[in-house]
Amino acid sequence: MLTALRDAEARAVGEFTLDDDDAVAVDFVASAKRHFAAMKDIWREENRAALDYNAGLVLRAGAGGLEAEPVNR
């Protein structure tokens, strides 16, 4: 489906894979665009690039309130 919806004139395409329990910050796309801009020269030279955001938080709700645990996987 994603391939069928791509803009044929686009020079670059960003795709994001999220699981059903994932969430992203409201400024995630803007941040991804900034990070891509920083690696633009690599993308131009190799005609491909990938950004891997593997850090996040696990949020647990318990009797004592909310607990957030940083994870990097």
Secondary structure as UniProt FT lines:
FT   HELIX           2..5
FT   TURN            8..9
FT   TURN            20..21
FT   TURN            26..27
FT   HELIX           28..38
FT   HELIX           40..46
FT   STRAND          55..62
FT   TURN            63..64
FT   STRAND          65..72
//
